[in-house]
């Protein structure tokens, strides 16, 4: 690693573009100023639970998150799945989904704290986890009674070899839908789906998004119901390139079409209302 004196200059880039009269201080990401162009992303696909890899070795481990909360997560070999030597990230090819990033654990803890404090309920909610990897925040949402949980990752291999097995390890399954045992006598159902692809294209497959011109071009007399939108969007350590921010922002706008949706990003809560004004709040974990 280079010493501090050798580090190249970095620029601060606001996470989202806000009107000029809104304060943006304190909210930005630091990225190197020089980025190499990425290869074209793989095509977006829905990955079925039946496509779970039967050959990759999957080892289950428990993760103790404190306060009586324990989830199960798998361990697989990056070399076995991608023929890489346990690399954390290869831009445009492998986006680090096989590694359990600390931010995803912090995100689960933050969600748990919000629920325990009465500030959040996931019961009956539509949840989308972006850049899911292990999928622990989405799995936690399943266990908290969400009615829809959709997992998205850049790599289909991550979903087949890790995310789907993790969901299976933490929950009970039924045909077509996921059956979640909330206690010995009660069961709830959640629609769980898995989508692979780049943020620039994945909205074409997701079930609860709207086209960018829907609000301008929609005809209220057509009798068609507007898209429901996702109630909660989850992200943890998903952004590694400044060039991906515009696509991420566009996807969030399409997915947060509800009158009031909430996105939890690491320790930041981004609240997006129907006019797409954006406010940011620090969320303690």
C-alpha positions as CSV (number, residue, x, y, z in Angstrom):
1,X,0.0,0.0,0.0
2,X,1.3,3.4,-0.9
3,X,2.1,5.9,1.9
4,X,-0.1,8.9,2.5
5,X,2.4,11.2,0.7
6,X,2.1,9.1,-2.4
7,X,-1.7,8.9,-2.6
8,X,-3.2,10.6,-5.6
9,X,-5.6,13.5,-5.1
10,X,-9.2,12.5,-4.5
11,X,-12.4,14.3,-5.3
12,X,-15.6,14.3,-3.3
13,X,-18.7,13.3,-5.2
14,X,-22.2,13.9,-3.9
15,X,-24.2,10.7,-3.7
16,X,-27.2,12.2,-5.4
17,X,-27.7,15.5,-7.2
18,X,-29.7,17.9,-5.0
19,X,-31.2,21.3,-5.8
20,X,-28.7,24.1,-5.3
21,X,-30.6,25.4,-2.2
22,X,-30.2,22.2,-0.3
23,X,-27.3,21.6,1.9
24,X,-25.0,18.8,0.7
25,X,-22.3,19.2,3.2
26,X,-21.1,16.0,4.9
27,X,-22.5,13.6,2.4
28,X,-20.2,12.4,-0.3
29,X,-18.0,9.6,-1.3
30,X,-14.3,9.9,-2.1
31,X,-13.1,8.2,-5.2
32,X,-9.9,8.4,-7.2
33,X,-10.1,10.9,-10.1
34,X,-8.9,8.4,-12.7
35,X,-11.1,5.4,-13.6
36,X,-10.6,2.9,-16.4
37,X,-13.6,2.2,-18.6
38,X,-15.4,-1.0,-17.6
39,X,-16.3,-3.9,-20.0
40,X,-20.0,-4.2,-21.0
41,X,-22.0,-5.7,-18.1
42,X,-23.5,-9.2,-18.4
43,X,-27.2,-9.5,-19.5
44,X,-29.7,-9.1,-16.7
45,X,-31.5,-12.4,-15.8
46,X,-33.8,-13.7,-13.1
47,X,-32.1,-16.6,-11.3
48,X,-34.5,-19.3,-10.1
49,X,-34.0,-21.2,-6.9
50,X,-33.8,-24.4,-8.9
51,X,-30.6,-23.0,-10.5
52,X,-28.7,-23.2,-7.2
53,X,-25.3,-24.6,-7.9
54,X,-25.1,-28.4,-7.1
55,X,-21.3,-28.6,-7.4
56,X,-19.7,-25.7,-5.5
57,X,-18.8,-26.5,-1.9
58,X,-20.9,-24.5,0.5
59,X,-20.1,-24.5,4.2
60,X,-22.6,-23.0,6.7
61,X,-21.4,-20.8,9.6
62,X,-23.4,-18.8,12.2
63,X,-23.1,-15.1,12.6
64,X,-23.9,-13.7,16.1
65,X,-25.1,-10.1,15.7
66,X,-25.8,-9.5,19.4
67,X,-29.0,-8.8,21.2
68,X,-30.1,-12.4,20.7
69,X,-29.9,-12.1,16.9
70,X,-28.1,-14.9,15.0
71,X,-28.2,-15.6,11.2
72,X,-26.6,-18.3,9.1
73,X,-24.2,-17.6,6.2
74,X,-22.3,-19.7,3.8
75,X,-18.7,-19.8,2.8
76,X,-17.6,-20.7,-0.8
77,X,-14.4,-20.4,-2.7
78,X,-13.8,-17.5,-5.0
79,X,-11.4,-19.6,-7.0
80,X,-14.0,-22.4,-7.4
81,X,-16.7,-20.0,-8.5
82,X,-14.8,-17.4,-10.6
83,X,-11.3,-18.9,-11.0
84,X,-9.9,-16.0,-9.0
85,X,-7.4,-16.2,-6.2
86,X,-9.8,-15.0,-3.4
87,X,-9.9,-11.5,-4.9
88,X,-12.3,-9.1,-3.3
89,X,-13.2,-7.2,-6.5
90,X,-12.5,-7.4,-10.2
91,X,-14.4,-4.4,-11.8
92,X,-16.8,-5.5,-14.5
93,X,-16.3,-9.2,-13.8
94,X,-16.7,-9.9,-10.0
95,X,-18.2,-7.3,-7.6
96,X,-17.2,-8.9,-4.3
97,X,-20.4,-10.7,-3.6
98,X,-18.8,-13.8,-2.1
99,X,-17.2,-11.9,0.7
100,X,-19.2,-11.0,3.8
101,X,-18.7,-7.2,4.1
102,X,-18.8,-5.6,7.5
103,X,-21.3,-3.0,6.3
104,X,-24.0,-5.7,5.7
105,X,-23.7,-6.8,9.3
106,X,-24.0,-3.2,10.4
107,X,-27.0,-2.8,8.2
108,X,-28.8,-5.8,9.8
109,X,-27.9,-4.4,13.3
110,X,-29.3,-1.0,12.3
111,X,-32.6,-2.5,11.0
112,X,-32.9,-4.6,14.1
113,X,-32.3,-1.5,16.3
114,X,-34.9,0.5,14.3
115,X,-37.5,-2.3,14.7
116,X,-36.7,-2.8,18.4
117,X,-37.2,1.0,18.9
118,X,-40.5,1.1,17.1
119,X,-39.2,3.3,14.3
120,X,-39.6,0.6,11.6
121,X,-41.7,-2.3,10.7
122,X,-41.0,-4.7,7.8
123,X,-44.2,-6.7,8.1
124,X,-46.0,-6.8,4.8
125,X,-43.4,-4.6,3.1
126,X,-41.9,-4.9,-0.4
127,X,-38.1,-5.1,0.1
128,X,-35.3,-4.9,-2.5
129,X,-31.7,-5.6,-1.6
130,X,-29.2,-4.2,-4.1
131,X,-25.8,-5.7,-4.4
132,X,-26.9,-8.4,-2.0
133,X,-24.0,-10.8,-2.0
134,X,-24.7,-13.0,1.1
135,X,-28.1,-11.3,1.4
136,X,-28.3,-11.1,5.2
137,X,-30.2,-7.8,5.3
138,X,-32.8,-9.3,2.9
139,X,-32.9,-12.5,4.8
140,X,-33.5,-10.5,8.0
141,X,-36.4,-8.8,6.2
142,X,-37.9,-12.2,5.4
143,X,-37.7,-13.2,9.0
144,X,-39.3,-9.9,10.1
145,X,-42.4,-10.6,8.0
146,X,-41.8,-8.8,4.7
147,X,-44.3,-9.9,2.0
148,X,-41.9,-9.4,-0.9
149,X,-38.1,-9.7,-0.8
150,X,-36.1,-9.4,-4.0
151,X,-32.4,-9.9,-4.1
152,X,-30.1,-8.3,-6.8
153,X,-26.5,-8.9,-7.4
154,X,-24.2,-8.1,-10.3
155,X,-23.2,-11.7,-10.7
156,X,-25.6,-14.6,-11.3
157,X,-22.9,-17.0,-9.9
158,X,-23.1,-15.2,-6.5
159,X,-26.9,-15.8,-6.4
160,X,-26.6,-19.4,-7.4
161,X,-23.7,-20.4,-5.2
162,X,-24.3,-18.2,-2.1
163,X,-27.4,-16.1,-1.8
164,X,-30.0,-18.8,-2.6
165,X,-28.2,-21.3,-0.3
166,X,-28.1,-18.6,2.5
167,X,-31.8,-18.0,2.1
168,X,-32.5,-21.7,2.3
169,X,-30.3,-22.1,5.3
170,X,-32.2,-19.4,7.3
171,X,-35.7,-20.1,6.3
172,X,-38.2,-22.9,5.5
173,X,-39.2,-23.4,1.9
174,X,-42.4,-24.1,0.1
175,X,-43.4,-24.4,-3.6
176,X,-43.2,-21.2,-5.5
177,X,-43.0,-19.1,-2.4
178,X,-40.9,-19.0,0.7
179,X,-42.7,-20.1,3.9
180,X,-41.4,-18.5,7.0
181,X,-42.0,-19.9,10.5
182,X,-42.5,-17.0,12.8
183,X,-43.4,-19.2,15.7
184,X,-44.6,-22.8,16.3
185,X,-48.2,-22.2,15.3
186,X,-48.0,-19.4,12.7
187,X,-46.6,-19.2,9.3
188,X,-46.3,-16.3,6.9
189,X,-45.5,-16.3,3.2
190,X,-43.0,-14.1,1.3
191,X,-42.4,-13.9,-2.4
192,X,-38.7,-14.2,-2.8
193,X,-36.9,-13.7,-6.1
194,X,-33.3,-13.3,-7.3
195,X,-32.1,-11.0,-10.1
196,X,-28.6,-10.7,-11.6
197,X,-27.4,-7.8,-13.7
198,X,-26.1,-4.2,-13.8
199,X,-28.0,-1.3,-12.2
200,X,-28.4,0.3,-15.6
201,X,-30.5,-2.6,-16.9
202,X,-31.9,-4.6,-13.9
203,X,-35.1,-2.4,-13.6
204,X,-36.4,-4.1,-16.8
205,X,-36.8,-7.3,-14.8
206,X,-37.9,-6.1,-11.4
207,X,-41.6,-6.3,-10.6
208,X,-42.1,-3.1,-8.6
209,X,-40.5,-0.3,-10.6
210,X,-41.9,2.3,-12.9
211,X,-40.5,3.8,-16.2
212,X,-39.0,7.2,-15.9
213,X,-41.8,8.8,-17.9
214,X,-44.7,7.1,-16.0
215,X,-45.6,10.2,-14.0
216,X,-45.6,12.5,-17.0
217,X,-47.3,10.2,-19.5
218,X,-49.7,8.1,-17.3
219,X,-53.4,8.4,-18.0
220,X,-55.4,8.1,-14.8
221,X,-58.5,7.2,-16.9
222,X,-56.8,4.2,-18.4
223,X,-57.8,2.0,-15.6
224,X,-54.3,0.6,-15.1
225,X,-53.0,0.5,-11.6
226,X,-49.7,2.3,-11.0
227,X,-46.7,0.3,-10.1
228,X,-46.6,-0.4,-6.3
229,X,-42.9,0.4,-5.8
230,X,-40.7,-1.0,-3.1
231,X,-41.2,0.1,0.4
232,X,-37.7,-0.5,1.5
233,X,-34.4,-0.6,-0.4
234,X,-31.3,-2.1,1.3
235,X,-27.7,-1.5,0.3
236,X,-24.4,-2.2,2.1
237,X,-21.0,-1.3,0.7
238,X,-22.3,-1.4,-2.9
239,X,-20.5,1.6,-4.5
240,X,-16.9,1.2,-5.6
241,X,-16.9,3.3,-8.8
242,X,-18.0,6.9,-9.3
243,X,-19.3,5.9,-12.7
244,X,-21.9,3.6,-11.2
245,X,-23.6,6.3,-9.1
246,X,-25.8,7.7,-11.9
247,X,-27.2,4.2,-12.6
248,X,-27.8,3.5,-8.9
249,X,-29.6,6.8,-8.5
250,X,-31.8,6.1,-11.6
251,X,-32.6,2.6,-10.3
252,X,-33.6,4.0,-6.8
253,X,-35.9,6.6,-8.5
254,X,-37.6,3.9,-10.4
255,X,-37.9,1.5,-7.5
256,X,-39.0,4.1,-4.8
257,X,-42.2,5.1,-6.6
258,X,-44.2,4.8,-3.4
259,X,-45.6,7.9,-1.8
260,X,-43.0,7.4,0.9
261,X,-40.2,4.8,0.6
262,X,-37.1,4.3,2.7
263,X,-33.7,3.2,1.6
264,X,-31.2,2.0,4.2
265,X,-27.6,2.3,2.8
266,X,-25.0,1.1,5.3
267,X,-25.5,3.6,8.2
268,X,-27.3,6.2,6.1
269,X,-31.1,6.3,5.8
270,X,-32.2,7.9,2.6
271,X,-35.9,8.9,2.7
272,X,-37.4,9.5,-0.7
273,X,-40.9,11.0,-1.1
274,X,-43.2,11.1,-4.1
275,X,-41.5,14.3,-5.5
276,X,-38.1,12.6,-5.2
277,X,-36.7,15.1,-2.8
278,X,-33.9,13.4,-0.9
279,X,-32.9,13.8,2.7
280,X,-30.2,12.0,4.5
281,X,-30.0,11.0,8.1
282,X,-27.3,9.3,10.1
283,X,-28.6,6.0,11.5
284,X,-26.8,4.6,14.6
285,X,-26.0,0.9,14.5
